[in-house]
Amino acid sequence: DALTACAPIEIRIGDVKCWGEPSAGIYLSVEDPTGSVARIRQVLAIVEPPGLEYVPHITLMHQRTTDAARNRAAWEHLATWRLDQHVLIDAVAVIELRGSTWETTGSVRLSR
């Protein structure tokens, strides 16, 4: 597996943001200071659909799994929150949306 040869992913988690409106979803911003997220995506040969640009992020609330009112209520509490934390990720989980539940379908430990 190509991922097992990849070094751990280095990111910085930043502030809370939303996809346009809080009802669409809430996430933590992710900075990729070393390009490790971009390298993993290259190894996986991920291609974005035309017109879409991938934004590294950590999903907190998603419109497919939480209703708009709940997302807006969460935004009221989280909008000014900032984590500002450096994180080293040494494993990647593959997840898949099945109905309204995200399920882990596999995982890979990255090399050290």
Secondary structure, 3 states (H helix, E strand, C coil): CHHHHCCCEEEEEEEEEECCCHHHEEEEEEECCCCHHHHHHHHCCCCCCCCCCCCCEEEEEECCCCCHHHHHHHHHHHCCCEEEEEEEECEEEEEEEECCEEEEEEEEECCC
